[in-house]
Structure formats: C-alpha cells, structure tokens
Amino acid sequence: IIRFFLYIEENYGTSLAFSFLSEVCTLLFLKDVL
C-alpha cells in the first residue's frame, strides 16, 4: 500500500495521495467497526 501511495504521490501530487489515503483509512475503519 505504501508503494502505491508513493506512486500516486509521484504522478498526481501529494494532496490527491493524502485524500486517497484518508479514504482508504476510513474504509478500513468502517470495515472494522461493522
């Protein structure tokens, strides 16, 4: 996942990478809660 994050950061910029990362974290969190 880290490598994918770095790939996104390299190609699309840091802001998009962080928004994607927070999206993934939210999904994982919801999956754990549910």
PQR file with spaces between the fields and no chain letter, atoms N, CA, C, O and H, PARSE charges and radii, in Angstrom:
ATOM       1  N    ILE     1       0.844   -1.197    0.000 -0.4000 1.5000
ATOM       2  CA   ILE     1       0.000    0.000    0.000 -0.0000 2.0000
ATOM       3  C    ILE     1       0.882    1.252    0.000  0.5500 1.7000
ATOM       4  O    ILE     1       0.561    2.240   -0.660 -0.5500 1.4000
ATOM       5  N    ILE     2       1.991    1.207    0.739 -0.4000 1.5000
ATOM       6  CA   ILE     2       2.899    2.359    0.788 -0.0000 2.0000
ATOM       7  C    ILE     2       3.463    2.656   -0.597  0.5500 1.7000
ATOM       8  O    ILE     2       3.549    3.815   -1.005 -0.5500 1.4000
ATOM       9  H    ILE     2       2.252    0.404    1.275  0.4000 1.0000
ATOM      10  N    ARG     3       3.840    1.619   -1.307 -0.4000 1.5000
ATOM      11  CA   ARG     3       4.400    1.788   -2.646 -0.0000 2.0000
ATOM      12  C    ARG     3       3.371    2.409   -3.585  0.5500 1.7000
ATOM      13  O    ARG     3       3.701    3.277   -4.393 -0.5500 1.4000
ATOM      14  H    ARG     3       3.769    0.678   -0.976  0.4000 1.0000
ATOM      15  N    PHE     4       2.132    1.962   -3.473 -0.4000 1.5000
ATOM      16  CA   PHE     4       1.042    2.519   -4.269 -0.0000 2.0000
ATOM      17  C    PHE     4       0.826    3.987   -3.936  0.5500 1.7000
ATOM      18  O    PHE     4       0.585    4.806   -4.823 -0.5500 1.4000
ATOM      19  H    PHE     4       1.864    1.257   -2.817  0.4000 1.0000
ATOM      20  N    PHE     5       0.913    4.312   -2.646 -0.4000 1.5000
ATOM      21  CA   PHE     5       0.784    5.692   -2.185 -0.0000 2.0000
ATOM      22  C    PHE     5       1.874    6.571   -2.782  0.5500 1.7000
ATOM      23  O    PHE     5       1.602    7.677   -3.250 -0.5500 1.4000
ATOM      24  H    PHE     5       1.109    3.646   -1.926  0.4000 1.0000
ATOM      25  N    LEU     6       3.112    6.075   -2.763 -0.4000 1.5000
ATOM      26  CA   LEU     6       4.228    6.825   -3.335 -0.0000 2.0000
ATOM      27  C    LEU     6       4.063    6.995   -4.839  0.5500 1.7000
ATOM      28  O    LEU     6       4.416    8.035   -5.395 -0.5500 1.4000
ATOM      29  H    LEU     6       3.333    5.177   -2.383  0.4000 1.0000
ATOM      30  N    TYR     7       3.527    5.974   -5.491 -0.4000 1.5000
ATOM      31  CA   TYR     7       3.266    6.046   -6.929 -0.0000 2.0000
ATOM      32  C    TYR     7       2.258    7.138   -7.256  0.5500 1.7000
ATOM      33  O    TYR     7       2.451    7.907   -8.198 -0.5500 1.4000
ATOM      34  H    TYR     7       3.239    5.130   -5.039  0.4000 1.0000
ATOM      35  N    ILE     8       1.186    7.205   -6.481 -0.4000 1.5000
ATOM      36  CA   ILE     8       0.174    8.245   -6.667 -0.0000 2.0000
ATOM      37  C    ILE     8       0.767    9.614   -6.401  0.5500 1.7000
ATOM      38  O    ILE     8       0.530   10.559   -7.154 -0.5500 1.4000
ATOM      39  H    ILE     8       1.030    6.580   -5.716  0.4000 1.0000
ATOM      40  N    GLU     9       1.537    9.721   -5.332 -0.4000 1.5000
ATOM      41  CA   GLU     9       2.155   10.989   -4.974 -0.0000 2.0000
ATOM      42  C    GLU     9       3.068   11.482   -6.092  0.5500 1.7000
ATOM      43  O    GLU     9       3.098   12.671   -6.406 -0.5500 1.4000
ATOM      44  H    GLU     9       1.730    8.953   -4.720  0.4000 1.0000
ATOM      45  N    GLU    10       3.809   10.556   -6.684 -0.4000 1.5000
ATOM      46  CA   GLU    10       4.740   10.906   -7.744 -0.0000 2.0000
ATOM      47  C    GLU    10       4.018   11.380   -8.997  0.5500 1.7000
ATOM      48  O    GLU    10       4.477   12.298   -9.675 -0.5500 1.4000
ATOM      49  H    GLU    10       3.785    9.590   -6.429  0.4000 1.0000
ATOM      50  N    ASN    11       2.881   10.749   -9.304 -0.4000 1.5000
ATOM      51  CA   ASN    11       2.210   11.031  -10.566 -0.0000 2.0000
ATOM      52  C    ASN    11       1.094   12.071  -10.471  0.5500 1.7000
ATOM      53  O    ASN    11       0.810   12.763  -11.449 -0.5500 1.4000
ATOM      54  H    ASN    11       2.507   10.002   -8.753  0.4000 1.0000
ATOM      55  N    TYR    12       0.471   12.183   -9.321 -0.4000 1.5000
ATOM      56  CA   TYR    12      -0.704   13.048   -9.217 -0.0000 2.0000
ATOM      57  C    TYR    12      -0.567   14.162   -8.193  0.5500 1.7000
ATOM      58  O    TYR    12      -1.385   15.082   -8.171 -0.5500 1.4000
ATOM      59  H    TYR    12       0.702   11.621   -8.527  0.4000 1.0000
ATOM      60  N    GLY    13       0.450   14.096   -7.345 -0.4000 1.5000
ATOM      61  CA   GLY    13       0.609   15.148   -6.349 -0.0000 2.0000
ATOM      62  C    GLY    13       0.249   14.680   -4.951  0.5500 1.7000
ATOM      63  O    GLY    13      -0.479   13.704   -4.770 -0.5500 1.4000
ATOM      64  H    GLY    13       1.115   13.349   -7.363  0.4000 1.0000
ATOM      65  N    THR    14       0.773   15.393   -3.969 -0.4000 1.5000
ATOM      66  CA   THR    14       0.645   14.971   -2.580 -0.0000 2.0000
ATOM      67  C    THR    14      -0.787   15.059   -2.074  0.5500 1.7000
ATOM      68  O    THR    14      -1.241   14.185   -1.336 -0.5500 1.4000
ATOM      69  H    THR    14       1.364   16.186   -4.116  0.4000 1.0000
ATOM      70  N    SER    15      -1.499   16.111   -2.466 -0.4000 1.5000
ATOM      71  CA   SER    15      -2.851   16.326   -1.936 -0.0000 2.0000
ATOM      72  C    SER    15      -3.780   15.182   -2.317  0.5500 1.7000
ATOM      73  O    SER    15      -4.562   14.712   -1.490 -0.5500 1.4000
ATOM      74  H    SER    15      -1.130   16.821   -3.065  0.4000 1.0000
ATOM      75  N    LEU    16      -3.697   14.732   -3.569 -0.4000 1.5000
ATOM      76  CA   LEU    16      -4.534   13.624   -4.012 -0.0000 2.0000
ATOM      77  C    LEU    16      -4.144   12.338   -3.297  0.5500 1.7000
ATOM      78  O    LEU    16      -4.999   11.532   -2.927 -0.5500 1.4000
ATOM      79  H    LEU    16      -3.062   15.113   -4.241  0.4000 1.0000
ATOM      80  N    ALA    17      -2.847   12.160   -3.111 -0.4000 1.5000
ATOM      81  CA   ALA    17      -2.371   10.965   -2.421 -0.0000 2.0000
ATOM      82  C    ALA    17      -2.902   10.913   -0.990  0.5500 1.7000
ATOM      83  O    ALA    17      -3.316    9.859   -0.508 -0.5500 1.4000
ATOM      84  H    ALA    17      -2.153   12.814   -3.411  0.4000 1.0000
ATOM      85  N    PHE    18      -2.885   12.068   -0.318 -0.4000 1.5000
ATOM      86  CA   PHE    18      -3.374   12.101    1.062 -0.0000 2.0000
ATOM      87  C    PHE    18      -4.887   11.903    1.135  0.5500 1.7000
ATOM      88  O    PHE    18      -5.385   11.246    2.049 -0.5500 1.4000
ATOM      89  H    PHE    18      -2.549   12.925   -0.710  0.4000 1.0000
ATOM      90  N    SER    19      -5.618   12.470    0.172 -0.4000 1.5000
ATOM      91  CA   SER    19      -7.067   12.272    0.164 -0.0000 2.0000
ATOM      92  C    SER    19      -7.399   10.802   -0.087  0.5500 1.7000
ATOM      93  O    SER    19      -8.327   10.253    0.506 -0.5500 1.4000
ATOM      94  H    SER    19      -5.213   13.004   -0.570  0.4000 1.0000
ATOM      95  N    PHE    20      -6.625   10.176   -0.973 -0.4000 1.5000
ATOM      96  CA   PHE    20      -6.803    8.749   -1.226 -0.0000 2.0000
ATOM      97  C    PHE    20      -6.501    7.932    0.023  0.5500 1.7000
ATOM      98  O    PHE    20      -7.220    6.988    0.350 -0.5500 1.4000
ATOM      99  H    PHE    20      -5.871   10.622   -1.454  0.4000 1.0000
ATOM     100  N    LEU    21      -5.426    8.309    0.716 -0.4000 1.5000
ATOM     101  CA   LEU    21      -5.014    7.584    1.913 -0.0000 2.0000
ATOM     102  C    LEU    21      -6.072    7.689    3.007  0.5500 1.7000
ATOM     103  O    LEU    21      -6.386    6.701    3.670 -0.5500 1.4000
ATOM     104  H    LEU    21      -4.843    9.076    0.450  0.4000 1.0000
ATOM     105  N    SER    22      -6.623    8.896    3.195 -0.4000 1.5000
ATOM     106  CA   SER    22      -7.659    9.079    4.211 -0.0000 2.0000
ATOM     107  C    SER    22      -8.921    8.301    3.840  0.5500 1.7000
ATOM     108  O    SER    22      -9.621    7.777    4.707 -0.5500 1.4000
ATOM     109  H    SER    22      -6.367    9.699    2.657  0.4000 1.0000
ATOM     110  N    GLU    23      -9.200    8.234    2.524 -0.4000 1.5000
ATOM     111  CA   GLU    23     -10.333    7.454    2.033 -0.0000 2.0000
ATOM     112  C    GLU    23     -10.171    5.981    2.401  0.5500 1.7000
ATOM     113  O    GLU    23     -11.104    5.345    2.892 -0.5500 1.4000
ATOM     114  H    GLU    23      -8.632    8.659    1.820  0.4000 1.0000
ATOM     115  N    VAL    24      -8.981    5.453    2.159 -0.4000 1.5000
ATOM     116  CA   VAL    24      -8.684    4.054    2.471 -0.0000 2.0000
ATOM     117  C    VAL    24      -8.778    3.793    3.972  0.5500 1.7000
ATOM     118  O    VAL    24      -9.329    2.780    4.402 -0.5500 1.4000
ATOM     119  H    VAL    24      -8.223    5.970    1.761  0.4000 1.0000
ATOM     120  N    CYS    25      -8.234    4.721    4.765 -0.4000 1.5000
ATOM     121  CA   CYS    25      -8.278    4.567    6.218 -0.0000 2.0000
ATOM     122  C    CYS    25      -9.713    4.558    6.720  0.5500 1.7000
ATOM     123  O    CYS    25     -10.060    3.787    7.614 -0.5500 1.4000
ATOM     124  H    CYS    25      -7.786    5.544    4.415  0.4000 1.0000
ATOM     125  N    THR    26     -10.549    5.421    6.140 -0.4000 1.5000
ATOM     126  CA   THR    26     -11.959    5.469    6.516 -0.0000 2.0000
ATOM     127  C    THR    26     -12.649    4.152    6.190  0.5500 1.7000
ATOM     128  O    THR    26     -13.418    3.631    6.998 -0.5500 1.4000
ATOM     129  H    THR    26     -10.267    6.048    5.413  0.4000 1.0000
ATOM     130  N    LEU    27     -12.372    3.614    5.003 -0.4000 1.5000
ATOM     131  CA   LEU    27     -12.973    2.347    4.609 -0.0000 2.0000
ATOM     132  C    LEU    27     -12.546    1.213    5.531  0.5500 1.7000
ATOM     133  O    LEU    27     -13.370    0.391    5.932 -0.5500 1.4000
ATOM     134  H    LEU    27     -11.747    4.037    4.347  0.4000 1.0000
ATOM     135  N    LEU    28     -11.258    1.166    5.868 -0.4000 1.5000
ATOM     136  CA   LEU    28     -10.764    0.126    6.766 -0.0000 2.0000
ATOM     137  C    LEU    28     -11.377    0.260    8.152  0.5500 1.7000
ATOM     138  O    LEU    28     -11.731   -0.734    8.787 -0.5500 1.4000
ATOM     139  H    LEU    28     -10.588    1.833    5.542  0.4000 1.0000
ATOM     140  N    PHE    29     -11.497    1.506    8.614 -0.4000 1.5000
ATOM     141  CA   PHE    29     -12.090    1.766    9.922 -0.0000 2.0000
ATOM     142  C    PHE    29     -13.545    1.311    9.960  0.5500 1.7000
ATOM     143  O    PHE    29     -13.972    0.659   10.913 -0.5500 1.4000
ATOM     144  H    PHE    29     -11.210    2.313    8.098  0.4000 1.0000
ATOM     145  N    LEU    30     -14.306    1.656    8.917 -0.4000 1.5000
ATOM     146  CA   LEU    30     -15.707    1.257    8.855 -0.0000 2.0000
ATOM     147  C    LEU    30     -15.835   -0.262    8.770  0.5500 1.7000
ATOM     148  O    LEU    30     -16.739   -0.848    9.364 -0.5500 1.4000
ATOM     149  H    LEU    30     -13.959    2.186    8.142  0.4000 1.0000
ATOM     150  N    LYS    31     -14.931   -0.891    8.032 -0.4000 1.5000
ATOM     151  CA   LYS    31     -14.966   -2.341    7.904 -0.0000 2.0000
ATOM     152  C    LYS    31     -14.729   -3.004    9.256  0.5500 1.7000
ATOM     153  O    LYS    31     -15.360   -4.011    9.579 -0.5500 1.4000
ATOM     154  H    LYS    31     -14.196   -0.414    7.549  0.4000 1.0000
ATOM     155  N    ASP    32     -13.814   -2.436   10.048 -0.4000 1.5000
ATOM     156  CA   ASP    32     -13.544   -2.976   11.379 -0.0000 2.0000
ATOM     157  C    ASP    32     -14.731   -2.776   12.317  0.5500 1.7000
ATOM     158  O    ASP    32     -15.071   -3.662   13.101 -0.5500 1.4000
ATOM     159  H    ASP    32     -13.301   -1.618    9.785  0.4000 1.0000
ATOM     160  N    VAL    33     -15.358   -1.604   12.228 -0.4000 1.5000
ATOM     161  CA   VAL    33     -16.490   -1.303   13.098 -0.0000 2.0000
ATOM     162  C    VAL    33     -17.693   -2.170   12.735  0.5500 1.7000
ATOM     163  O    VAL    33     -18.363   -2.709   13.616 -0.5500 1.4000
ATOM     164  H    VAL    33     -15.082   -0.884   11.591  0.4000 1.0000
ATOM     165  N    LEU    34     -17.964   -2.305   11.440 -0.4000 1.5000
ATOM     166  CA   LEU    34     -19.084   -3.120   11.003 -0.0000 2.0000
ATOM     167  C    LEU    34     -18.658   -4.590   10.956  0.5500 1.7000
ATOM     168  O    LEU    34     -19.461   -5.455   10.609 -0.5500 1.4000
ATOM     169  H    LEU    34     -17.420   -1.867   10.724  0.4000 1.0000
